Amino acid sequence: AYKVVKIVVDDANHVTGPWGSVNSRVFDALAAGALVVSNGAFGIYELFGEALEEADLPMPIYTSGQELAATIDFFLRNENIRLRVVEVMKKVVVEKHSYSIRAEQLA
């Protein structure tokens, strides 16, 4: 289903947020080419912050309903930026966070 949408909203659980936990849907959606807009800022910064900053791209995060609406609107109105953010974040997922990489780390 992620392949047919432009944006996936990740509403991180308030219990896991302070730990930087990132739901598997973030990785799955990015691998499928969808932009993930998340309220799990700590985890998103930890995983993707450096790559997005190096590319001078905005972080797809929100802290309120109003900010979520504005962030979604921004990325829908700026398709080229959305696609570049997805490209950068997907590269991080493929290179560092695939299931095979996780299996190797756990072996």
DSSP file (Angstrom, degrees, kcal/mol; ACC not computed):
  #  RESIDUE AA STRUCTURE BP1 BP2  ACC     N-H-->O    O-->H-N    N-H-->O    O-->H-N    TCO  KAPPA ALPHA  PHI   PSI    X-CA   Y-CA   Z-CA
    1    1 A A    >         0   0    0      0, 0.0     3,-1.3     0, 0.0     4,-0.3   0.000 360.0 360.0 360.0 -28.9    0.0    0.0    0.0
    2    2 A Y  G >   +     0   0    0      1,-0.3     3,-1.1     2,-0.2    27,-0.0   0.782 360.0  66.8 -65.3 -25.7    2.9    2.4    0.7
    3    3 A K  G 3  S+     0   0    0      1,-0.2    -1,-0.3    31,-0.1    26,-0.0   0.728  99.8  50.1 -67.4 -21.6    3.9    2.4   -3.1
    4    4 A V  G <  S+     0   0    0     -3,-1.3     2,-0.3    30,-0.0    -1,-0.2   0.413 100.1  73.6-101.0   2.3    0.7    4.2   -4.0
    5    5 A V    <   -     0   0    0     -3,-1.1     3,-0.1    -4,-0.3    30,-0.1  -0.843  61.3-152.1-115.3 154.5    0.8    7.1   -1.5
    6    6 A K  S    S+     0   0    0     -2,-0.3    29,-2.7     1,-0.3     2,-0.4   0.811  82.6  28.0 -88.6 -34.5    3.0   10.1   -1.5
    7    7 A I  E     -a   35   0A   0     27,-0.2     2,-0.4    29,-0.0    -1,-0.3  -0.991  58.8-165.4-136.4 135.9    3.0   10.7    2.3
    8    8 A V  E     -a   36   0A   0     27,-3.3    29,-2.6    -2,-0.4     2,-0.6  -0.978  19.0-139.6-116.9 131.5    2.6    8.4    5.3
    9    9 A V  E     -a   37   0A   0     -2,-0.4     2,-0.7    27,-0.2    29,-0.2  -0.812  10.7-160.2 -92.7 125.1    1.9    9.9    8.7
   10   10 A D  E     -a   38   0A   0     27,-3.0    29,-1.6    -2,-0.6     2,-1.1  -0.914   4.3-170.3-105.5 108.4    3.8    8.2   11.6
   11   11 A D        -     0   0    0     -2,-0.7     3,-0.1    27,-0.2    27,-0.1  -0.763  21.1-149.6 -98.6  87.3    2.0    9.0   14.9
   12   12 A A        -     0   0    0     -2,-1.1     2,-0.1     1,-0.1    10,-0.1  -0.246  21.0-102.3 -63.6 142.0    4.7    7.7   17.3
   13   13 A N    >>  -     0   0    0      1,-0.1     4,-1.7    27,-0.0     3,-0.7  -0.415  23.8-131.5 -62.8 133.4    3.5    6.3   20.6
   14   14 A H  T 34 S+     0   0    0      1,-0.2    -1,-0.1     2,-0.2    -2,-0.1   0.746 105.6  58.0 -61.7 -23.1    4.2    8.8   23.4
   15   15 A V  T 34 S+     0   0    0      1,-0.2    -1,-0.2     2,-0.1     4,-0.2   0.869 112.2  37.5 -74.4 -37.0    5.8    6.1   25.5
   16   16 A T  T X4>S+     0   0    0     -3,-0.7     5,-1.6     1,-0.2     3,-1.2   0.685  96.1  84.2 -90.1 -18.8    8.4    5.2   22.9
   17   17 A G  G ><5S+     0   0    0     -4,-1.7     3,-1.9     1,-0.3    26,-0.2   0.890  85.8  53.0 -52.8 -49.8    9.2    8.8   21.7
   18   18 A P  G 3 5S+     0   0    0      0, 0.0    -1,-0.3     0, 0.0    -2,-0.1   0.728 107.3  54.7 -62.7 -19.1   11.6    9.8   24.4
   19   19 A W  G < 5S-     0   0    0     -3,-1.2    -2,-0.2    -4,-0.2    -3,-0.1   0.523 112.9-117.5 -90.0  -6.5   13.7    6.7   23.6
   20   20 A G  T < 5 +     0   0    0     -3,-1.9    -3,-0.2    -4,-0.5     2,-0.1   0.675  52.7 168.7  78.7  16.7   14.0    7.5   19.9
   21   21 A S      < -     0   0    0     -5,-1.6     2,-0.5    -8,-0.1    22,-0.2  -0.399  19.2-158.5 -65.6 137.8   12.1    4.4   18.9
   22   22 A V        -     0   0    0     21,-0.1     5,-0.1    -2,-0.1    -1,-0.0  -0.984  16.5-124.5-122.9 124.6   11.1    4.3   15.2
   23   23 A N    >>  -     0   0    0     -2,-0.5     3,-1.6     1,-0.1     4,-0.7  -0.285  21.1-118.6 -65.2 148.6    8.3    2.1   14.1
   24   24 A S  H 3> S+     0   0    0      1,-0.3     4,-2.6     2,-0.2     5,-0.2   0.756 109.7  72.8 -61.2 -24.0    9.0   -0.4   11.3
   25   25 A R  H 3> S+     0   0    0      1,-0.2     4,-2.7     2,-0.2     5,-0.3   0.824  90.2  59.9 -61.1 -29.0    6.4    1.4    9.2
   26   26 A V  H <> S+     0   0    0     -3,-1.6     4,-2.0     2,-0.2    -1,-0.2   0.945 110.0  40.2 -62.2 -48.2    8.9    4.3    8.8
   27   27 A F  H  X S+     0   0    0     -4,-0.7     4,-2.4     2,-0.2    -2,-0.2   0.911 117.0  49.3 -67.1 -43.6   11.4    2.0    7.1
   28   28 A D  H  X S+     0   0    0     -4,-2.6     4,-1.4     2,-0.2    -2,-0.2   0.925 112.5  46.6 -62.9 -46.4    8.8    0.1    5.1
   29   29 A A  H  X>S+     0   0    0     -4,-2.7     5,-2.7     1,-0.2     4,-0.5   0.917 113.9  47.6 -64.8 -44.1    7.2    3.3    3.7
   30   30 A L  H ><5S+     0   0    0     -4,-2.0     3,-1.3    -5,-0.3    -1,-0.2   0.912 109.2  53.5 -64.3 -41.8   10.5    4.9    2.8
   31   31 A A  H 3<5S+     0   0    0     -4,-2.4    -1,-0.2     1,-0.3    -2,-0.2   0.815 108.8  50.9 -61.8 -29.3   11.7    1.7    1.1
   32   32 A A  H 3<5S-     0   0    0     -4,-1.4    -1,-0.3    -5,-0.2    -2,-0.2   0.538 125.5-103.1 -85.1  -7.7    8.5    1.8   -1.0
   33   33 A G  T <<5S+     0   0    0     -3,-1.3     2,-0.3    -4,-0.5    -3,-0.2   0.569  76.8 131.2  99.7  10.0    9.1    5.4   -1.9
   34   34 A A      < -     0   0    0     -5,-2.7     2,-0.3    -6,-0.2    -1,-0.3  -0.732  57.8-120.1 -94.4 145.3    6.6    7.2    0.4
   35   35 A L  E     -a    7   0A   0    -29,-2.7   -27,-3.3    -2,-0.3     2,-0.5  -0.668  24.2-145.7 -78.9 136.4    7.6   10.2    2.5
   36   36 A V  E     -a    8   0A   0     -2,-0.3     2,-0.6   -29,-0.2   -27,-0.2  -0.927   9.6-165.4-106.4 124.2    7.1    9.7    6.2
   37   37 A V  E     -a    9   0A   0    -29,-2.6   -27,-3.0    -2,-0.5     2,-0.3  -0.951  23.0-177.5-106.4 120.9    6.0   12.6    8.3
   38   38 A S  E     -ab  10  61A   0     22,-2.2    24,-1.8    -2,-0.6   -27,-0.2  -0.865  42.6-153.5-127.0 150.9    6.6   11.8   12.0
   39   39 A N  S    S+     0   0    0    -29,-1.6     2,-1.3    -2,-0.3     3,-0.2   0.309  81.7  94.5 -96.4   5.4    6.1   13.2   15.4
   40   40 A G     >  +     0   0    0    -30,-0.3     4,-2.3     1,-0.2     3,-0.3  -0.476  49.6 162.3 -91.0  62.5    9.0   11.0   16.6
   41   41 A A  H  >  +     0   0    0     -2,-1.3     4,-3.0    21,-0.2     5,-0.3   0.853  65.1  56.2 -55.2 -43.6   11.5   13.8   16.2
   42   42 A F  H  > S+     0   0    0     -3,-0.2     4,-2.2     1,-0.2    -1,-0.2   0.935 113.1  40.0 -57.8 -49.7   14.2   12.3   18.3
   43   43 A G  H  > S+     0   0    0     -3,-0.3     4,-2.2   -22,-0.2     5,-0.2   0.885 115.5  51.2 -68.0 -39.6   14.4    9.0   16.4
   44   44 A I  H  X>S+     0   0    0     -4,-2.3     4,-3.0     2,-0.2     5,-0.6   0.925 112.2  46.7 -65.4 -44.3   14.0   10.7   13.0
   45   45 A Y  H  X5S+     0   0    0     -4,-3.0     4,-1.7    -5,-0.2     5,-0.5   0.924 111.8  51.9 -60.7 -44.0   16.8   13.1   13.7
   46   46 A E  H  <5S+     0   0    0     -4,-2.2    -2,-0.2    -5,-0.3    -1,-0.2   0.896 120.3  32.6 -61.1 -41.1   19.0   10.3   15.0
   47   47 A L  H  <5S+     0   0    0     -4,-2.2    -2,-0.2    -5,-0.1    -1,-0.2   0.871 138.4  12.6 -84.6 -39.4   18.5    8.2   11.9
   48   48 A F  H  X5S+     0   0    0     -4,-3.0     4,-2.5    -5,-0.2     5,-0.3   0.506  95.3  96.6-121.1  -8.1   18.2   10.8    9.1
   49   49 A G  H  X<S+     0   0    0     -4,-1.7     4,-2.7    -5,-0.6     5,-0.2   0.899  86.7  46.9 -55.9 -49.6   19.2   14.1   10.5
   50   50 A E  H  > S+     0   0    0     -5,-0.5     4,-2.5     1,-0.2    -1,-0.2   0.920 114.2  47.2 -61.4 -45.8   22.8   14.1    9.2
   51   51 A A  H  > S+     0   0    0      2,-0.2     4,-1.5     1,-0.2    -1,-0.2   0.901 114.8  45.9 -64.9 -41.2   21.9   13.0    5.7
   52   52 A L  H  <>S+     0   0    0     -4,-2.5     5,-2.7     2,-0.2     4,-0.3   0.896 112.8  50.1 -70.0 -39.0   19.1   15.6    5.4
   53   53 A E  H ><5S+     0   0    0     -4,-2.7     3,-1.2    -5,-0.3    -2,-0.2   0.914 108.9  51.9 -64.4 -41.9   21.2   18.4    6.8
   54   54 A E  H 3<5S+     0   0    0     -4,-2.5    -1,-0.2     1,-0.3    -2,-0.2   0.851 112.9  45.4 -61.7 -34.1   24.1   17.5    4.4
   55   55 A A  T 3<5S-     0   0    0     -4,-1.5    -1,-0.3    -5,-0.2    -2,-0.2   0.429 112.5-123.6 -87.7   0.2   21.5   17.7    1.5
   56   56 A D  T < 5 +     0   0    0     -3,-1.2    -3,-0.2    -4,-0.3    -2,-0.1   0.922  62.5 144.1  56.0  48.4   20.1   20.9    2.9
   57   57 A L      < -     0   0    0     -5,-2.7    -1,-0.2    -6,-0.1    -2,-0.1  -0.858  52.9-101.3-117.8 152.1   16.6   19.4    3.1
   58   58 A P        -     0   0    0      0, 0.0    -1,-0.0     0, 0.0    -5,-0.0  -0.374  32.3-115.9 -72.8 149.6   13.8   19.9    5.6
   59   59 A M        -     0   0    0     -2,-0.1     2,-2.0     1,-0.1   -14,-0.0  -0.734  22.7-133.5 -83.0 125.4   13.1   17.3    8.3
   60   60 A P        +     0   0    0      0, 0.0   -22,-2.2     0, 0.0     2,-0.3  -0.480  60.4 123.4 -83.3  73.7    9.7   15.8    7.9
   61   61 A I  B     -b   38   0A   0     -2,-2.0     2,-0.3   -24,-0.2   -22,-0.2  -0.865  38.0-167.6-129.3 162.7    8.5   16.1   11.5
   62   62 A Y        -     0   0    0    -24,-1.8   -21,-0.2    -2,-0.3     3,-0.1  -0.976  17.1-169.5-146.0 158.1    5.6   17.6   13.3
   63   63 A T  S    S+     0   0    0     -2,-0.3     2,-0.3     1,-0.2   -24,-0.1   0.413  75.7  25.7-126.4  -4.7    4.6   18.4   16.9
   64   64 A S  S  > S-     0   0    0      1,-0.1     4,-2.4     0, 0.0    -1,-0.2  -0.957  81.7-104.1-151.0 166.7    1.0   19.4   16.6
   65   65 A G  H  > S+     0   0    0     -2,-0.3     4,-2.3     2,-0.2     5,-0.2   0.891 121.6  51.1 -60.9 -39.9   -2.0   18.8   14.4
   66   66 A Q  H  > S+     0   0    0      1,-0.2     4,-2.1     2,-0.2    -1,-0.2   0.912 111.2  47.2 -65.1 -42.8   -1.6   22.3   12.9
   67   67 A E  H  > S+     0   0    0      2,-0.2     4,-2.5     1,-0.2    -2,-0.2   0.867 109.6  54.8 -67.5 -35.7    2.1   21.6   12.2
   68   68 A L  H  X S+     0   0    0     -4,-2.4     4,-2.7     2,-0.2     5,-0.2   0.940 109.1  47.3 -60.8 -47.6    1.2   18.2   10.7
   69   69 A A  H  X S+     0   0    0     -4,-2.3     4,-2.5     1,-0.2    -2,-0.2   0.912 113.7  47.7 -60.8 -43.2   -1.3   19.9    8.3
   70   70 A A  H  X S+     0   0    0     -4,-2.1     4,-2.4     2,-0.2    -1,-0.2   0.882 112.4  49.4 -66.0 -38.6    1.3   22.6    7.3
   71   71 A T  H  X S+     0   0    0     -4,-2.5     4,-2.3     2,-0.2    -2,-0.2   0.922 112.4  46.6 -67.9 -44.8    4.0   20.0    6.8
   72   72 A I  H  X S+     0   0    0     -4,-2.7     4,-2.4     1,-0.2     5,-0.2   0.938 113.0  50.2 -61.4 -46.2    1.9   17.8    4.6
   73   73 A D  H  X S+     0   0    0     -4,-2.5     4,-2.0    -5,-0.2    -2,-0.2   0.912 109.2  52.3 -58.3 -43.9    0.7   20.8    2.6
   74   74 A F  H  X S+     0   0    0     -4,-2.4     4,-1.1     1,-0.2    -1,-0.2   0.940 112.5  43.6 -58.7 -49.1    4.4   22.0    2.1
   75   75 A F  H  < S+     0   0    0     -4,-2.3     7,-0.3     1,-0.2    -1,-0.2   0.833 112.9  51.5 -71.2 -31.5    5.5   18.6    0.8
   76   76 A L  H  < S+     0   0    0     -4,-2.4     3,-0.3     1,-0.2    -1,-0.2   0.831 113.7  45.1 -71.6 -30.6    2.4   18.2   -1.5
   77   77 A R  H  < S+     0   0    0     -4,-2.0     2,-0.4     1,-0.2    -2,-0.2   0.644 114.8  50.2 -83.7 -15.7    3.0   21.7   -2.9
   78   78 A N     X  +     0   0    0     -4,-1.1     4,-2.5    -5,-0.2     3,-0.3  -0.621  64.0 166.0-124.9  70.7    6.8   21.1   -3.4
   79   79 A E  H  > S+     0   0    0     -2,-0.4     4,-2.8    -3,-0.3     5,-0.2   0.856  74.9  54.6 -56.9 -41.3    7.0   17.7   -5.2
   80   80 A N  H  > S+     0   0    0      1,-0.2     4,-1.9     2,-0.2    -1,-0.2   0.906 110.8  45.5 -62.8 -41.0   10.6   18.1   -6.1
   81   81 A I  H  > S+     0   0    0     -3,-0.3     4,-2.7     2,-0.2     5,-0.2   0.924 112.0  52.2 -67.1 -43.5   11.6   18.7   -2.4
   82   82 A R  H  X S+     0   0    0     -4,-2.5     4,-2.5    -7,-0.3    -2,-0.2   0.933 110.6  47.9 -57.6 -46.4    9.4   15.8   -1.3
   83   83 A L  H  X S+     0   0    0     -4,-2.8     4,-2.3     1,-0.2    -1,-0.2   0.867 111.6  49.7 -64.9 -36.3   11.1   13.4   -3.8
   84   84 A R  H  X S+     0   0    0     -4,-1.9     4,-2.4     2,-0.2    -1,-0.2   0.908 110.7  49.6 -68.8 -41.6   14.6   14.6   -2.8
   85   85 A V  H  X S+     0   0    0     -4,-2.7     4,-2.7     2,-0.2     5,-0.3   0.933 112.0  48.5 -61.8 -45.6   13.8   14.0    0.9
   86   86 A V  H  X S+     0   0    0     -4,-2.5     4,-3.2    -5,-0.2     5,-0.3   0.925 110.3  52.3 -59.3 -44.9   12.4   10.5    0.1
   87   87 A E  H  X S+     0   0    0     -4,-2.3     4,-1.9     1,-0.2    -2,-0.2   0.922 112.9  43.6 -58.3 -46.3   15.6    9.8   -2.0
   88   88 A V  H  X S+     0   0    0     -4,-2.4     4,-1.6     2,-0.2    -2,-0.2   0.933 117.7  44.2 -66.6 -46.4   17.9   10.8    0.9
   89   89 A M  H  X S+     0   0    0     -4,-2.7     4,-2.0     1,-0.2    -2,-0.2   0.892 112.5  52.1 -68.4 -38.7   15.9    9.0    3.6
   90   90 A K  H  X S+     0   0    0     -4,-3.2     4,-2.9    -5,-0.3     5,-0.2   0.892 105.8  55.6 -63.3 -39.3   15.4    5.8    1.5
   91   91 A K  H  X S+     0   0    0     -4,-1.9     4,-2.5    -5,-0.3     5,-0.2   0.909 107.3  49.6 -59.8 -42.4   19.2    5.7    0.8
   92   92 A V  H  X S+     0   0    0     -4,-1.6     4,-2.1     2,-0.2     5,-0.5   0.919 112.2  48.5 -62.6 -43.1   19.8    5.7    4.6
   93   93 A V  H  X S+     0   0    0     -4,-2.0     4,-2.4     3,-0.2    -2,-0.2   0.948 114.4  44.5 -62.1 -49.4   17.2    2.9    5.0
   94   94 A V  H  < S+     0   0    0     -4,-2.9     4,-0.3     1,-0.2    -2,-0.2   0.888 119.9  40.8 -64.6 -40.1   18.7    0.7    2.2
   95   95 A E  H  < S+     0   0    0     -4,-2.5    -1,-0.2    -5,-0.2    -2,-0.2   0.762 134.4  12.9 -81.6 -25.2   22.3    1.2    3.3
   96   96 A K  H  < S+     0   0    0     -4,-2.1    -3,-0.2    -5,-0.2    -2,-0.2   0.591 125.4  41.0-128.3 -14.7   21.9    1.0    7.0
   97   97 A H     <  +     0   0    0     -4,-2.4    -3,-0.2    -5,-0.5    -4,-0.1   0.038  68.9 130.9-136.0  30.1   18.5   -0.4    8.1
   98   98 A S     >  -     0   0    0     -4,-0.3     4,-2.2     1,-0.1     5,-0.1  -0.351  68.3-109.8 -77.2 165.9   17.4   -3.3    5.9
   99   99 A Y  H  > S+     0   0    0      1,-0.2     4,-2.4     2,-0.2     5,-0.2   0.873 119.7  53.6 -64.0 -36.3   16.2   -6.5    7.4
  100  100 A S  H  > S+     0   0    0      2,-0.2     4,-2.0     1,-0.2    -1,-0.2   0.879 108.1  49.6 -68.2 -35.0   19.3   -8.3    6.2
  101  101 A I  H  > S+     0   0    0      2,-0.2     4,-2.1     1,-0.2    -2,-0.2   0.919 111.2  49.7 -66.9 -42.0   21.5   -5.8    7.9
  102  102 A R  H  X S+     0   0    0     -4,-2.2     4,-1.8     1,-0.2    -2,-0.2   0.911 109.3  52.0 -62.0 -41.1   19.5   -6.2   11.1
  103  103 A A  H  X S+     0   0    0     -4,-2.4     4,-1.2     1,-0.2    -1,-0.2   0.905 109.3  49.7 -61.9 -41.5   19.9  -10.0   10.9
  104  104 A E  H  < S+     0   0    0     -4,-2.0     3,-0.3     1,-0.2    -1,-0.2   0.899 109.7  51.7 -63.5 -40.2   23.6   -9.7   10.5
  105  105 A Q  H  < S+     0   0    0     -4,-2.1    -1,-0.2     1,-0.2    -2,-0.2   0.834 112.9  45.0 -65.6 -32.3   23.8   -7.4   13.6
  106  106 A L  H  <        0   0    0     -4,-1.8    -1,-0.2     1,-0.2    -2,-0.2   0.649 360.0 360.0 -86.8 -15.9   21.8   -9.9   15.7
  107  107 A A     <        0   0    0     -4,-1.2    -1,-0.2    -3,-0.3    -2,-0.1   0.485 360.0 360.0 -73.0 360.0   23.8  -12.9   14.5
